[in-house]
Amino acid sequence: MLTCLFIVFAFLSHSQTPAFPGAEGHGRFTSGGRAGTVYFVTSLDDTNTGNLTTREGTLRWCLARPGAKTILFNVSGTIVLNSQLNITVPNVTIAGQSAPGDGICIAGFPVTVSTSNVIIRFIRFRMGDARNINSDGADAFGMRRHKNVIIDHCSMSWSTDECVSIYENENTTLQWCIISESLRLSGHSKGPHGYGGIWGGKNASFHHNLMAHNDSRTPRFGPGVNTQLNEYTEMKNCVIYNWSGNGCYGAEAMNVNIVNNYYKPGPATPTGSKRGRIIAIDKKKNLSTTDGFYPINNKWGKFYIAGNVVDPNTSTSSTDKTHCINATNDNWTYGVYNQIGSGYGITAAEKSALKSDNPLFDSGEITTHTAEKAYEKVLLYAGASLVRDTHDQRIVSETSTGTAAFKGLSPYNGLGTVTYPAGTVIGNTTLTTTTTIDWKSTSHPKWGIIDSQNDIRPADAPENWSPWPTLNQGELKADSNKDGIPDGWMETNYPGKTSTDLNEEGYTYLEVYLNSLVEHIIVEQNKDAILSSVKSNRINPSEISIYFNSNTDKLFVKSAEKIDLIEIYGTAGNLLLSHRISEFSKEFDISSLRNGVYIVRVLVKNQTQSGIEKVIKI
């Protein structure tokens, strides 16, 4: 007897409106400042001044306004901060794509999200070490202990700790961002840093990001005290280029999916087995009972790792090429198991327990490309790509060509362990006690790993040169009623509607306008996917039926029109079975598939779009 396969819809839930078209992962339903007050940034100064009547002021002033709000920009250029910028008022959308001209960069001090329900799009965070700040813990962008946040198409660089650290949160997404050139020897009291970021959280998604020219933590998966034992983190379709040091590691007692990422060694990447590293898994051990992480003492995490590619083409020796090829062909044996530190004495049974054959949790509806296609897409569209500045252009070019134009110029390069007396100034920090620092730099400098943003100064640069790219002001369109939408746009596109009305998808027409500014990017970046969460067709049960015979392990598909193609994918986007036919029905064996979640794609003759359903084999 045929029993109906348990079916649930695989894609966008229409009961909730995504943050914007193309918002994916577990932060996708963040509402930000939807239907709130509109404020306009009209000055690049970093003061707390503004006008409540006109709703115009500095970015710092706009962010401090109470209530739900959308922040738009009437200027383009670089905002040089005078102090750390903490986003503390919830329910906010920061729409960088609204800036006329080349867009917005925030420089000088860290930017930290210290609240929940935040949307940030198309902004550059390029901190640097030019200001007199304490370098310890100075991330270009960071967030901890909050929820419902999505960061989209942003660019982060020149941190003195991590470029972007997002962990110990709930329901977050970092997508389509460029994370580059953290500063390695730039005054951190613990010595060299130059880190990409710490990533983690409960329901945390990191996808389609480029990490380039970072010494280590590319990324470091890190649990939080408040989220330990409830860490569900996914890295999918990211591109990791020219890591040095440890690369990707950590994930103590975490549940992590690492799927279809593209690793490309560069001139700073070590030779040997580290060249094929996907992740070096760690665990916390020998903790005291008073340690905040004691609940995960001596606990390994659980991992689904599949579809990752390590590019061999930047390696010159046959041995290094083999490390890369082996890691691609067998992610676990050569990219994971042989990367685990020997000091753990991990047993064969413990290794086996680390591995899951299926994703550990739902991805939160992420458009999934193969690793190779993700590499192409990320290089084309990641970062603040509405107008790419010269920094991101260079980073993308160097990633594409496997090169690096600059290296660190710190006087601490070439040093090992050195003891300094109290009063010694290290970067921006004055040591208060006798301190021993292991600079870990006997093999540095290395190409691509810089120590200050000033290290990228061209030899022929003029006296007034700045590492921060020039961002030109564009024409500001008239907006007579100050609703955030240029005059005439509503009348032309949606006559009779106002900016605060909701359309059938749940967006205000202000959001519709803002989304239209970058629609071409979103559409193109999501093409050529294995699985897409954007405007996918659901199978109509009146047209196509799917049945499963639990006794024979056979799947039966029947259609009112002739079927051209039936495919079954894992939830990571890996193709498992494919049948091309020209019939109204097809029965085929799926006994080779373990019990779990799968996605069935059915393409009917003479139709360009396929129907897709998520199914569970039990």
C-alpha positions in Angstrom: 0.0 0.0 0.0 1.3 3.5 -0.9 1.5 5.9 2.0 1.8 9.6 1.4 5.3 11.0 2.1 5.2 13.6 4.9 5.6 16.9 3.0 6.2 20.4 4.3 6.8 23.6 2.2 10.4 24.2 1.7 10.5 27.9 1.1 9.3 31.2 2.2 6.7 31.2 4.9 4.0 33.7 3.9 3.0 34.1 7.6 6.0 36.4 8.1 7.5 39.0 5.9 11.3 38.8 5.3 13.4 41.8 6.2 13.8 42.5 2.5 13.7 40.4 -0.7 16.8 38.3 -0.5 17.0 38.2 3.3 17.9 34.7 4.2 19.1 32.6 7.1 17.8 32.8 10.7 17.8 36.6 10.8 15.5 36.8 7.7 12.4 37.8 9.6 13.9 40.8 11.3 11.5 43.7 10.8 13.9 46.5 11.8 12.2 49.9 11.6 9.3 48.9 9.4 6.5 51.5 9.4 8.5 53.7 11.8 9.7 57.2 11.6 12.1 58.2 8.8 15.2 60.1 9.7 17.8 61.6 7.4 21.5 61.7 7.8 22.5 65.1 6.4 26.0 65.5 7.8 29.2 63.3 7.9 30.2 64.9 11.2 30.2 62.7 14.3 28.2 64.8 16.7 24.9 64.3 18.5 23.1 67.1 16.7 19.9 67.1 14.8 16.5 68.7 14.2 13.4 66.9 15.3 11.2 69.0 13.1 13.0 68.2 9.9 14.1 64.8 11.2 17.6 65.6 9.9 20.9 65.2 11.7 24.1 63.1 12.1 24.1 59.4 12.1 24.8 59.3 15.9 21.8 61.6 16.5 19.5 59.6 14.2 20.3 56.3 15.9 19.5 57.7 19.3 16.0 58.7 18.4 13.4 56.6 20.3 10.9 54.3 18.6 11.0 52.3 15.4 12.8 54.1 12.6 14.4 53.9 9.2 17.6 55.8 8.7 18.3 57.2 5.2 21.3 59.1 3.9 21.2 62.4 2.1 25.0 62.4 1.9 27.8 60.1 0.7 31.3 59.9 2.2 33.2 58.7 5.3 31.9 59.4 8.8 35.0 59.5 11.0 33.9 58.6 14.5 35.1 60.4 17.6 34.2 57.5 19.9 32.7 54.1 19.7 29.2 54.0 18.1 26.8 51.8 20.0 23.5 51.1 18.4 21.3 50.9 21.6 17.7 51.7 20.4 15.9 48.7 19.0 13.7 48.4 15.8 15.9 50.2 13.3 16.7 49.9 9.6 19.9 51.5 8.4 19.6 51.7 4.6 23.0 52.5 3.2 21.8 52.0 -0.4 19.8 55.3 0.0 23.0 57.4 -0.1 23.3 59.4 -3.2 26.6 58.7 -5.0 29.2 56.2 -3.8 27.7 55.4 -0.4 28.8 55.5 3.3 31.8 54.4 5.2 32.2 54.5 9.0 35.8 54.9 10.3 37.9 55.5 13.4 36.2 53.5 16.1 34.2 50.3 16.5 30.5 50.0 15.7 28.6 47.7 18.0 25.0 46.5 17.9 23.8 46.6 21.5 20.1 46.0 20.9 17.7 43.7 19.0 15.7 43.9 15.7 18.2 45.6 13.5 18.6 45.6 9.7 21.9 47.1 8.3 22.5 47.1 4.5 25.2 48.5 2.2 27.5 50.2 4.7 31.3 50.0 5.0 32.9 49.7 8.4 36.6 50.5 8.0 37.9 51.2 11.6 41.6 51.5 11.3 44.2 52.4 13.9 44.5 56.1 13.3 42.5 57.2 16.4 43.9 56.8 20.0 41.8 53.8 21.1 42.5 50.8 23.2 43.1 48.1 20.6 42.1 45.2 22.8 38.6 44.1 21.7 38.3 46.7 19.1 36.2 45.1 16.3 35.3 47.0 13.2 31.8 45.7 13.7 30.4 43.4 16.4 27.4 42.2 18.4 26.8 39.9 21.4 23.8 38.8 23.4 21.0 40.2 21.2 18.5 38.7 18.7 16.8 39.3 15.4 19.5 41.1 13.4 20.5 40.8 9.7 23.6 42.4 8.2 23.5 42.5 4.4 26.0 43.6 1.8 28.4 45.4 4.1 32.2 45.7 4.1 34.3 45.4 7.2 38.1 45.9 7.4 41.0 47.3 9.3 40.1 46.1 12.8 42.7 45.7 15.6 40.9 42.7 17.0 38.3 41.0 14.8 36.8 42.6 11.7 33.3 41.3 12.5 32.3 39.2 15.5 28.7 38.1 15.9 28.1 35.4 18.5 26.1 34.6 21.7 23.1 35.9 19.9 19.8 34.4 18.6 18.3 34.5 15.1 21.0 36.4 13.2 22.3 36.5 9.6 25.5 37.9 8.2 25.2 37.6 4.4 27.0 38.9 1.3 29.6 40.8 3.2 33.4 41.3 2.6 35.6 40.9 5.6 39.2 41.9 4.8 42.6 43.0 6.0 42.3 42.9 9.8 45.4 44.5 11.3 47.8 42.0 12.7 50.4 44.0 14.7 48.5 47.1 15.6 48.8 47.5 19.3 46.8 44.6 20.9 48.3 43.9 24.3 48.3 40.2 23.6 50.5 40.6 20.6 49.5 39.7 17.0 45.8 39.6 16.1 44.6 40.4 12.6 41.5 38.2 13.0 38.5 37.8 10.7 35.9 37.1 13.3 34.2 35.0 16.0 31.0 33.5 14.7 28.3 31.6 16.6 25.0 31.8 18.2 21.6 30.1 18.6 20.2 30.0 15.0 23.0 31.9 13.4 23.6 32.0 9.6 26.7 33.2 7.8 26.4 32.8 4.1 27.9 34.2 0.9 30.6 36.2 2.7 34.2 36.8 1.5 37.0 36.6 4.1 40.3 37.8 2.6 43.7 38.6 4.0 43.1 37.8 7.7 45.8 36.2 9.8 43.5 33.8 11.7 39.9 33.3 12.9 38.6 32.9 9.4 36.3 32.3 11.2 36.7 31.1 14.8 33.5 29.4 15.7 32.9 30.5 19.3 30.3 29.5 21.9 28.9 32.1 24.3 28.3 31.6 28.0 24.6 32.3 27.5 24.2 30.2 24.4 26.5 27.2 25.2 24.7 23.9 24.6 22.3 25.7 22.3 24.7 26.8 19.6 23.3 26.2 16.1 25.5 27.9 13.6 25.8 27.5 9.8 28.5 28.7 7.4 27.4 28.2 3.8 28.7 29.4 0.4 31.4 31.6 2.0 34.8 32.3 0.3 37.9 32.2 2.5 41.1 33.5 0.9 44.7 33.9 2.0 44.4 32.9 5.7 47.5 32.6 7.8 47.9 31.2 11.3 45.1 28.9 12.3 42.5 29.8 9.7 39.1 28.3 10.6 38.9 26.6 14.0 37.1 26.3 17.3 33.4 25.3 17.7 33.7 23.9 21.2 30.5 21.9 21.9 28.7 23.7 19.1 26.3 22.3 16.4 27.7 23.5 13.1 26.9 23.0 9.4 29.8 23.9 7.1 28.5 23.5 3.6 29.6 24.4 0.1 32.3 26.9 1.0 35.3 27.8 -1.2 38.7 27.9 0.5 41.5 29.5 -1.6 45.0 29.4 -0.1 47.0 32.6 -0.8 50.6 33.7 -0.4 50.3 33.9 3.4 48.7 30.5 3.8 51.0 27.9 5.4 52.3 25.0 3.4 51.5 21.4 4.4 48.3 20.0 5.7 47.0 23.4 6.9 46.6 24.3 3.3 43.7 21.9 3.0 42.1 23.0 6.3 38.3 23.3 6.4 38.2 23.5 10.2 40.3 22.6 13.1 37.7 21.4 15.7 38.5 22.2 19.3 37.0 21.5 22.7 37.4 23.1 26.1 39.1 20.9 28.7 40.4 21.0 32.2 38.1 23.8 33.2 37.4 24.6 36.9 33.9 24.2 38.2 33.7 28.0 38.6 34.5 28.7 34.9 31.5 30.0 32.9 32.1 27.4 30.3 32.2 24.5 32.7 28.9 23.1 31.3 30.8 22.3 28.1 34.0 21.1 29.7 35.4 18.2 27.7 32.5 18.1 25.3 33.0 17.8 21.5 30.6 19.5 19.2 28.6 17.9 16.3 29.1 18.8 12.7 27.6 18.4 9.2 30.4 19.2 6.7 29.9 18.6 3.0 30.5 20.1 -0.4 33.4 22.3 0.5 36.2 23.0 -2.0 39.8 23.8 -1.5 41.4 25.4 -4.5 44.7 23.8 -5.5 45.6 26.3 -8.2 47.4 28.8 -6.0 49.7 26.1 -4.6 53.1 25.6 -6.3 54.3 22.3 -4.9 52.7 19.0 -5.9 52.4 18.1 -2.2 50.4 21.3 -1.4 48.2 20.7 -4.4 47.5 17.2 -3.2 46.5 18.5 0.3 43.9 20.8 -1.4 42.6 18.1 -3.8 42.3 15.5 -1.1 40.4 17.9 1.2 38.0 18.7 -1.6 37.4 15.0 -2.4 37.1 14.0 1.2 36.2 17.0 3.4 36.3 15.0 6.6 39.5 12.9 6.3 41.8 15.6 5.0 40.0 18.9 5.8 38.8 18.1 9.3 40.1 15.0 11.1 43.8 15.6 10.3 43.4 19.2 11.4 42.4 18.3 15.0 45.2 19.1 17.5 47.2 16.1 18.6 47.1 17.3 22.2 43.5 16.2 22.4 44.3 12.6 21.9 41.0 12.2 20.1 39.8 8.6 19.7 38.4 6.9 16.6 35.0 6.7 18.4 35.1 10.4 19.2 35.9 11.3 15.6 33.0 9.2 14.4 30.7 11.0 16.9 31.7 14.4 15.6 30.3 13.7 12.2 26.6 13.9 11.1 25.5 12.5 7.7 22.7 15.1 7.6 22.4 18.8 8.4 22.0 19.3 12.1 19.2 21.9 11.8 17.3 23.8 9.2 19.3 26.4 7.3 16.7 29.1 7.6 16.0 29.1 3.8 19.3 30.1 2.2 19.8 30.2 -1.6 22.4 27.5 -2.1 25.1 27.4 -4.8 27.8 24.9 -5.4 31.1 26.0 -3.8 32.5 26.9 -7.3 29.4 28.9 -8.2 29.4 30.6 -4.8 33.0 31.7 -5.4 31.9 33.4 -8.7 28.8 35.0 -7.1 30.5 36.3 -4.0 33.3 37.9 -6.0 30.7 39.6 -8.2 28.2 40.8 -5.6 29.4 40.7 -2.0 30.2 43.7 0.1 28.7 47.2 -0.3 28.5 46.5 -4.0 25.9 49.0 -5.2 29.0 51.1 -5.8 32.2 49.2 -4.9 34.9 51.4 -3.5 38.6 51.0 -4.5 39.4 48.9 -1.4 36.8 46.2 -2.2 37.7 46.3 -5.8 41.3 45.5 -4.9 40.3 42.8 -2.4 38.1 41.1 -5.0 40.8 41.4 -7.7 43.5 39.9 -5.4 41.1 37.0 -4.4 40.4 36.3 -8.1 44.1 36.3 -9.1 45.4 34.7 -6.0 47.7 37.6 -5.2 48.4 40.2 -2.6 49.8 43.7 -3.2 50.8 44.7 0.4 52.3 43.3 3.6 52.8 44.5 7.2 55.3 47.2 8.0 55.3 47.0 11.8 58.7 47.0 13.5 57.6 44.0 15.5 57.7 41.8 12.4 60.5 39.3 12.7 60.3 39.1 16.5 59.5 36.2 18.8 59.1 36.5 22.6 60.1 39.8 24.1 59.7 41.1 27.8 58.9 44.8 28.2 59.0 46.9 31.4 56.0 48.8 32.7 55.4 52.1 30.9 56.3 50.7 27.5 53.9 51.9 24.8 52.7 49.2 22.4 50.7 50.8 19.7 48.0 52.8 21.6 48.4 50.8 24.9 50.7 51.7 27.7 51.8 48.6 29.7 51.1 49.0 33.4 53.3 46.0 34.5 56.3 44.1 33.2 54.8 42.2 30.3 56.1 39.4 28.1 54.7 39.4 24.6 55.2 36.6 22.1 54.9 38.5 18.8 54.8 35.2 16.9 56.2 37.0 14.0 59.5 35.4 13.2 58.1 34.4 9.8 56.4 37.7 9.2 55.7 39.9 7.3 53.6 37.9 4.8 51.9 39.1 1.7 48.3 40.2 2.3 48.6 40.4 6.1 49.0 44.1 7.0 49.6 45.8 10.4 48.1 49.2 9.7 45.8 50.6 7.0 48.8 52.9 6.1 50.7 49.8 4.9 48.7 49.9 1.7 50.1 53.3 0.8 51.3 53.3 -2.8 54.9 54.3 -3.4 53.8 57.2 -5.6 51.0 58.4 -3.2 50.6 62.2 -2.9 51.2 63.9 0.5 47.4 64.1 1.2 46.8 60.4 0.5 44.4 58.5 2.7 43.8 54.8 2.9 40.0 55.4 3.1 38.7 55.5 -0.4 37.1 58.7 -1.7 33.3 58.4 -1.8 31.8 60.9 -4.1 28.5 62.7 -3.4 25.8 62.1 -6.0 22.6 64.0 -6.9 20.1 64.1 -4.2 16.6 63.7 -5.6 13.8 66.0 -4.4 11.6 64.6 -1.6 9.1 67.3 -0.9 7.0 65.5 1.7 10.1 63.9 3.3 8.7 60.4 3.3 12.0 59.0 2.0 10.8 58.4 -1.5 11.7 60.8 -4.4 9.0 63.0 -5.8 7.0 61.2 -8.6 8.2 57.7 -7.8 5.0 56.6 -6.0 2.7 58.4 -8.5 4.5 56.6 -11.4 4.7 53.1 -9.8 2.0 52.9 -7.2 -0.6 55.6 -7.7 -2.9 56.1 -4.8 -0.5 54.6 -2.3 1.5 56.2 0.4 4.9 55.4 1.8 3.5 53.8 4.9 0.9 51.6 3.2 1.7 47.9 3.2 1.8 45.9 -0.1 0.5 42.4 -0.5 3.9 41.0 0.7 3.8 43.0 3.9 6.4 45.7 3.0 5.7 49.4 3.3 6.1 51.3 0.0 9.2 53.0 1.5 10.7 49.5 1.8 9.6 48.7 -1.8 11.4 51.8 -3.0 14.6 51.1 -1.0 14.6 47.5 -2.1 14.2 48.5 -5.8 17.5 50.4 -5.6 19.4 47.1 -5.2 17.0 44.7 -6.8 19.3 44.0 -9.8 22.0 42.8 -7.4 19.7 40.5 -5.5 18.2 39.0 -8.6 21.6 38.3 -10.2 23.4 37.0 -7.1 20.7 34.4 -6.5 20.7 33.0 -10.1 22.3 29.6 -10.9 21.5 28.2 -7.5 21.1 24.5 -6.6 18.2 25.6 -4.3 16.7 29.0 -4.1 14.5 30.5 -1.4 13.6 33.5 -3.6 10.3 33.2 -5.5 10.4 29.4 -5.8 7.4 27.5 -7.1 5.8 25.1 -4.7 4.4 21.9 -6.1 0.6 22.1 -6.6 -0.8 18.9 -5.2 -3.6 19.0 -7.8 -1.0 18.8 -10.5 1.8 16.7 -9.0 1.5 13.9 -6.5 4.4 12.4 -4.5 3.9 9.1 -2.7 6.3 6.9 -0.7 6.1 3.2 -0.3 7.7 2.6 3.1 7.8 -1.2 2.6 9.8 -1.0 -0.7 11.6 2.3 -0.2 10.3 3.6 -3.5 9.2 7.1 -4.3 6.3 7.6 -6.8 5.8 10.9 -8.6 2.8 11.5 -10.8 2.0 14.6 -12.9 -0.9 16.0 -15.0 1.8 17.0 -17.5 4.7 15.0 -18.8 7.7 15.1 -16.4 11.0 16.1 -17.7 13.2 15.8 -14.7 13.1 14.6 -11.1 15.9 15.4 -8.7 16.5 14.7 -5.0 18.8 17.0 -3.0 20.1 17.0 0.5 19.2 20.1 2.5 22.7 21.4 2.0 22.0 21.5 -1.7 23.9 18.4 -2.7 22.4 16.5 -5.6 21.8 12.9 -4.5 19.5 11.3 -7.2 18.5 12.4 -10.7 16.1 10.9 -13.2 15.4 12.5 -16.6 12.2 11.1 -18.1 9.4 11.9 -20.6 6.5 10.3 -18.8 3.5 11.2 -16.6 4.7 9.2 -13.7 7.8 7.6 -12.3 8.6 5.1 -9.5 12.2 4.8 -8.4 14.2 3.3 -5.5 15.4 5.6 -2.7 16.7 2.9 -0.4 20.2 4.3 -0.7 19.0 7.4 1.2 19.2 7.4 5.0 16.1 8.5 6.9 16.1 12.3 7.0 15.1 15.5 5.2 15.4 15.8 1.4 14.2 18.2 -1.2 12.4 16.9 -4.4 12.6 19.0 -7.5 10.2 18.3 -10.3 10.5 19.9 -13.8 7.5 19.5 -16.1 7.8 19.5 -19.9 7.6 23.0 -21.6 8.0 24.9 -18.3 11.0 26.9 -17.3 10.4 26.9 -13.6 10.4 23.7 -11.4 8.3 22.8 -8.5 10.2 22.1 -5.2 9.1 20.5 -2.0 10.9 19.5 1.2 10.2 15.9 2.2 11.1 13.7 5.2 11.9 10.0 4.8 11.0 8.1 7.9 
